[in-house]
Amino acid sequence: MKAVFFKGSPPAGRDPLSNRAAAAVSAVLKSRGWETKAFPLAAMDIKACRGCFTCWTRTPGHCVIRDDDQESILRAWAGAERIILLTPVTFGGYAPELKKALDRVLPILLPFFIRIQGETHHPQRYPLPRRLLAVGTLKQEDAESEGAFRRLVGRNALNMGDVEATTLVFSGDASLAEMERRLGQEPFFGAEAS
């Protein structure tokens, strides 16, 4: 299984809960024997999207910004069967590190229109049967933020071609073992590699 793991957590030590969640996801991926490309976004140089749509008009499939690390993210995303997003939940959304990277995946879409569930969306440039797992962390339980996060992930899954999405939120002092247990039970990961 080919997976891409976007670690939207701050650098080590700044958010222990998110760092534990990243370690738990990595442990489950390793136990399943998946071929995984991980992107520690806080340590990468990713510039903000210009909103110029050049990736659709002049350089199809490639962002016009060439002097940062985003191109490797696009290549990995294009070939991934599973996409994992990890982020501290920030006002019900993604933390800045992850949001910036997601804004720049526009080149994976085509500039045409299709209908999905009665809504207008853009088709995928590299259609693969994909699944999405979003792992959010909250310092304390917050049903409103968690609900907004789940809705956001659902909308992103629809924009990805109506892919199956799973959202997990860890809060408080969730232990590494508890996180690994919950992640390991998710159908997203399937059976362990033999």
C-alpha positions as CSV (number, residue, x, y, z in Angstrom):
1,M,0.0,0.0,0.0
2,K,1.4,3.4,-0.9
3,A,0.6,6.1,1.6
4,V,1.6,9.8,2.0
5,F,1.7,11.2,5.5
6,F,1.5,14.9,6.0
7,K,2.7,15.8,9.5
8,G,1.1,19.2,10.1
9,S,2.3,19.2,13.8
10,P,4.7,21.8,15.1
11,P,8.4,20.9,15.6
12,A,9.1,18.3,18.3
13,G,8.6,19.6,21.8
14,R,6.1,22.4,20.9
15,D,3.0,20.2,20.9
16,P,3.4,16.9,22.8
17,L,-0.1,15.7,21.9
18,S,0.4,16.2,18.2
19,N,3.9,14.7,18.4
20,R,2.5,11.6,20.1
21,A,-0.2,11.3,17.4
22,A,2.5,11.5,14.7
23,A,4.4,8.7,16.4
24,A,1.3,6.6,16.7
25,V,0.4,7.0,13.0
26,S,4.0,6.2,12.1
27,A,4.0,3.1,14.3
28,V,0.8,1.7,12.8
29,L,2.0,2.4,9.2
30,K,5.2,0.5,10.0
31,S,3.4,-2.4,11.6
32,R,1.3,-2.7,8.4
33,G,4.4,-2.7,6.2
34,W,3.1,0.2,4.1
35,E,5.3,2.1,1.7
36,T,5.0,5.5,3.2
37,K,6.4,8.9,2.3
38,A,6.2,11.2,5.3
39,F,6.4,15.0,5.0
40,P,7.3,16.9,8.3
41,L,5.7,20.1,7.0
42,A,7.0,22.4,9.8
43,A,10.6,21.6,8.7
44,M,9.9,22.1,5.0
45,D,10.0,25.3,2.8
46,I,6.5,25.6,1.4
47,K,5.4,29.0,0.1
48,A,1.8,30.2,0.1
49,C,-0.4,29.6,-3.0
50,R,-0.6,32.7,-5.2
51,G,-4.0,31.7,-6.5
52,C,-2.8,32.4,-10.1
53,F,-4.2,29.1,-11.5
54,T,-1.0,28.8,-13.7
55,C,-0.9,25.2,-12.6
56,W,-4.0,24.8,-14.8
57,T,-3.3,27.2,-17.7
58,R,0.4,27.5,-18.4
59,T,2.1,24.6,-16.5
60,P,-0.6,21.9,-16.3
61,G,0.0,19.7,-13.2
62,H,2.9,21.8,-11.9
63,C,2.9,24.8,-9.6
64,V,4.6,27.9,-11.0
65,I,6.4,28.3,-7.7
66,R,9.5,26.1,-8.2
67,D,11.9,27.2,-5.4
68,D,10.3,25.3,-2.5
69,D,9.5,21.8,-1.4
70,Q,6.0,21.5,-2.7
71,E,6.8,19.6,-6.0
72,S,7.8,16.5,-4.0
73,I,4.5,16.6,-2.2
74,L,2.6,16.7,-5.5
75,R,4.5,13.8,-6.8
76,A,3.8,11.7,-3.7
77,W,0.1,12.7,-3.6
78,A,-0.4,11.7,-7.3
79,G,0.7,8.1,-6.6
80,A,-0.7,7.6,-3.2
81,E,-3.6,5.2,-2.4
82,R,-3.9,6.5,1.1
83,I,-3.5,10.1,2.3
84,I,-3.0,10.9,6.0
85,L,-3.3,14.4,7.4
86,L,-2.2,15.1,10.9
87,T,-2.8,18.5,12.5
88,P,-3.6,20.3,15.7
89,V,-7.2,21.4,15.2
90,T,-7.1,25.2,14.9
91,F,-10.4,27.0,15.1
92,G,-12.0,23.8,13.7
93,G,-9.6,23.7,10.8
94,Y,-6.0,22.8,9.9
95,A,-2.9,24.3,11.4
96,P,-1.0,26.7,9.2
97,E,1.7,24.1,8.2
98,L,-0.9,21.7,6.8
99,K,-3.2,24.4,5.4
100,K,-0.4,25.9,3.3
101,A,0.6,22.5,1.8
102,L,-3.1,21.6,1.0
103,D,-3.7,24.9,-0.7
104,R,-0.8,24.1,-3.1
105,V,-2.2,20.7,-4.2
106,L,-4.4,22.4,-6.7
107,P,-2.3,21.0,-9.6
108,I,-3.7,17.5,-8.9
109,L,-7.1,18.8,-10.1
110,L,-8.1,19.4,-13.7
111,P,-9.6,22.8,-14.7
112,F,-12.8,21.2,-15.9
113,F,-16.1,20.6,-14.1
114,I,-17.9,17.5,-13.0
115,R,-20.9,16.8,-10.8
116,I,-20.4,15.0,-7.5
117,Q,-23.4,14.4,-5.2
118,G,-25.2,17.2,-7.1
119,E,-22.4,19.7,-6.7
120,T,-19.9,21.1,-9.1
121,H,-16.3,20.0,-8.5
122,H,-13.0,19.6,-10.5
123,P,-12.0,16.1,-11.6
124,Q,-8.7,14.5,-10.4
125,R,-5.7,14.8,-12.7
126,Y,-4.5,11.4,-11.5
127,P,-7.5,9.4,-10.6
128,L,-6.8,6.5,-8.2
129,P,-9.0,4.8,-5.7
130,R,-7.9,6.8,-2.6
131,R,-8.9,7.0,1.0
132,L,-8.3,9.8,3.4
133,L,-7.5,9.8,7.1
134,A,-7.4,13.0,9.0
135,V,-6.0,12.9,12.6
136,G,-6.7,16.0,14.6
137,T,-5.5,16.9,18.1
138,L,-7.1,19.2,20.7
139,K,-5.6,20.2,24.0
140,Q,-9.0,19.7,25.6
141,E,-12.2,18.3,24.3
142,D,-14.2,20.8,22.3
143,A,-17.3,19.4,20.5
144,E,-17.8,22.5,18.3
145,S,-14.2,22.5,17.0
146,E,-14.2,18.8,16.5
147,G,-17.5,19.0,14.5
148,A,-16.2,21.8,12.3
149,F,-13.0,19.7,11.7
150,R,-15.0,16.7,10.7
151,R,-17.1,18.7,8.3
152,L,-14.0,20.3,6.8
153,V,-12.4,16.8,6.2
154,G,-15.7,15.6,4.6
155,R,-15.7,18.6,2.2
156,N,-12.0,18.0,1.3
157,A,-12.8,14.3,0.7
158,L,-15.6,15.4,-1.7
159,N,-13.1,17.7,-3.5
160,M,-10.7,14.8,-3.8
161,G,-13.3,12.9,-5.9
162,D,-15.7,11.8,-3.2
163,V,-13.1,9.6,-1.5
164,E,-13.8,7.6,1.6
165,A,-12.7,9.7,4.6
166,T,-12.1,8.8,8.3
167,T,-11.5,11.5,10.9
168,L,-10.0,10.8,14.4
169,V,-9.6,13.4,17.0
170,F,-7.4,12.9,20.1
171,S,-7.6,15.3,23.0
172,G,-6.3,15.9,26.5
173,D,-3.6,13.5,27.6
174,A,-4.3,10.6,25.3
175,S,-1.4,8.2,25.6
176,L,0.7,6.8,22.7
177,A,-0.7,3.3,23.4
178,E,-4.3,4.5,23.3
179,M,-3.7,6.4,20.0
180,E,-2.0,3.3,18.4
181,R,-4.9,1.1,19.6
182,R,-7.6,3.4,18.1
183,L,-5.7,3.9,14.9
184,G,-5.1,0.2,14.6
185,Q,-8.8,-0.5,14.8
186,E,-9.6,1.8,11.8
187,P,-10.7,0.1,8.6
188,F,-8.6,2.7,6.8
189,F,-5.5,0.7,7.7
190,G,-6.9,-2.7,6.7
191,A,-5.2,-5.9,7.7
192,E,-1.6,-6.1,8.8
193,A,1.0,-7.0,6.1
194,S,2.0,-10.7,6.3
